[in-house]
Every structure is written in C-alpha cells, then in structure tokens.
Amino acid sequence: MAEHSTGNMFGFLLTDTSRLFRQFFERTVQENGLGLTPGEIRTLGFTIRFRGSRQAVLAERMGVEPMTLSAYLDRLEARGLIVRTVDAADRRAKLIEPTEEAGRVMLELDPLFIDIYQRATRGMSDEEVTLMSDALQKLRSNLTTEPPISTANDFSMVATSQSASSSALEKGAD
C-alpha cells in the first residue's frame, strides 16, 4: 500500500470536505430554501458578491456552463431577484445586478446559512475557525487572480447600495 504524502492527504481532505459541505448545503436548502434551488441560491450569492459582472464572467467564476447559469438567471429574473442590463461597452453582453428583493431573500436565508455554518464548525473553537478561514483565504489567493472574498455580510449591502443609488438619482433629477 502506497504511503500518502502530506500534499496528497491535504488535497484529499480539501476536496472531500468540499464535496461533503456542498451535499449538506444542497440537502439543507432543498428542505428549507424558500423555493429556491441550491444553484439559484449560489447564483444569487455570486450575483451579489460580484454585482455588475457580465454573465459570461459570472459563469466562469462559478465554474458552471454559461447555459446552466442562464437558466438560473432566467428563474431569478422571473422572481424579481436580478436584472440584466446591456453592457454599454459591448451590447451583446449582459450585466447582472441583484435587486433589493434579492437582499431581502438572502437575509431570510440567514438562519439556514447559520445552521449550515454551525453544523460544519461544530466542535471547533472560534480561534480554529478563524485560523482555518485565514488559511483558506491564502490558499484561494494562491490559486486565483480574482479579488479576495470579503468576510462582511454582502447580502445586507444590496438594499443599502441600491437605496444610495436611488437617492443619488433622485437628487440628480432635481
């Protein structure tokens, strides 16, 4: 039997934990997800985190096929959770923006996310969770050129940023 090197065990643990986390997330969402699929919730989260992204860029960031993302976006748009606008720089491209309702829905899902987090981190101290999160952020930054992920609750910022935009538009209309 071949011995596992530290790298092999690390890679196995990382991918297996990711698989288990995703399965638990999907199962939990299907049971309690306000009528949204796990893919739709994930898409909404990415739309909020990377607001104003082109549809093709969003698909690449999510690691899904553009047609898969398009189906998720169609359903989210029908529910009033996102809007697609034409990119002024390339009229063939669509920019994706979350609506205020998207922020409200994500805040409603917070208890679900908290349950998932508590289950995943059960038996870990706050310090262990912080160390693991910091290590995963560094690992992620070593493997991508994408901007770092904020640890802030991005979902509450949807309504705030859109309210600020509306206020600015109203002031400009005077």
N, C-alpha and C positions, 0 to 999 in steps of 0.2 A: 504494500500500500504506500502510495506516494505521500511524502510529508507536505503539509500546506505551509507555504511561506506566509509571513505577516501580510504581504500585499494580497495574496490570494484570499486569505481569511477576511481581510478588510473589504475587498471587493465583493465577496460573497455576502458578508453581513450587510453591507450597504444596499446591494440590490435586493436581497431577500427582505430586509426591513422595509424598503420602499414598496415592494410588492405587497407585503402584509398590511402596511399602512393604507395603501390605495384600496385594497379589498375591504378593509374595515371602514374606510371613508365611504366607499360606494354602498356598502350594506347599510350603514347608518343613514345616509342620505335617502336611499330608497325607502326606508322605513319612516323618515321624518322630514323630508326635504321640501315641503311646501309645494309639491307638484313639479319640482324641477328635477331633472336627471343629474347625476354626478357630472356628466360632461358639460351640461348647461351651467352648473354652479362654477365649475372650474373655468369655463369660458368667461363667465361674468366676473370672476375674480381677476383674471388676466386683463379683461377689458378695463376694469377699474384701476388696476396697478399700472397698466401701460396705456392709459387713456390717449385717444387721438392717434393710435397706431393704425397703419394700413392693415387691411385684412390679411394679406399675404405674410406680413411680418408677424402678426399675432399667431397665425397658424404655425409658423416656424418656431416661435418662442414656446408654443405649447407642445410642439412635437407631434402635431396631427396633420393630416392631409387637408389641403385647402377646401375640398368639398365637404369634409366632415365638419370643419369649422363653419362653413357656410350654412349647413343645416342647423347647427346650434344657434347661429346668429339669426337665422330666419325665425326660429321659435322664440328667441329672446326679444326680437324686434316686435313680433306679434303680441307679446305680453307687455310691450311698452318699457322694456328694461334697457334697451340700447337703441341708438340711432346711427344710421350710416349716412355719411355725407361724402360728397365728391371731393377728392383731393385737388385743390387748385393747381398744384404742381403737375398733376397727371390725372386728367379727367377720367381715365379708365380705372383708377384706383379708388377704393372706398376707405374712408377713415371711420373708425369705430369709437363711439363715445357712450359712456353709461348715462342713464337718465337719473333723475332724483329718486325715482321709484326703485332703481337698482340698489341704491344705497340703503333705502328702507328695507328691501328684501334681504340684503346681506346682514343688516343689523338684526332682523328677525331670525336669521340663521345662526347668530352668535351663540345661543345656548347649545346648539348642535356642535358647533366648532369647539366650544369649551369642553363638551363631553368627550369629543374625539381626542383633544389635547390631554385631558386628564387621564383618559384611558392609556394613551400612548406613553405618558410620562409617569405613570403610577410607580411608586417606589423610588423615584429619583428626587434628590434634593433640588432646591432652586439653583444652587451653585452648579450641580451636574447638568441641569437643563441649560443654563447659561453657557457653560463650557462647551457643551455639545453643539448648541446653536452657533456659537462663535466659530467652532471648528468647521461646521458645515458651511458657514458663510465663506470662510477662507478656501475650503475645498471647491466650492462653487466658483469663486472668483478666479481660481487657478484654471478652471476648465471653460470659462466663457469670457466674452468681451462685453456681455450685457451689463448694464448698471447694477450695482448692489441692490438687494431687496431691502426695503425699509422694514423696520420692525414695528412701525406705527400701524394702527388700525386704519388701513387705507379706505375702508368702506364708509366710514363716517365723513370722509373728505369729499365724497361725491356731492352730497347736498350742499356742503359748505362752498365748494368751488363753483357749483352752478348758481348758487344764490349770489355769490360775489360777481359772477359774470352777468347775471340778470340785473343786479344793481348798477353795474358799470354801463350796461346797455341803456337802462332807464335814464341814467344821468346824462349819457351822450345824446339821448333823444330830446332833452330839454332845450 
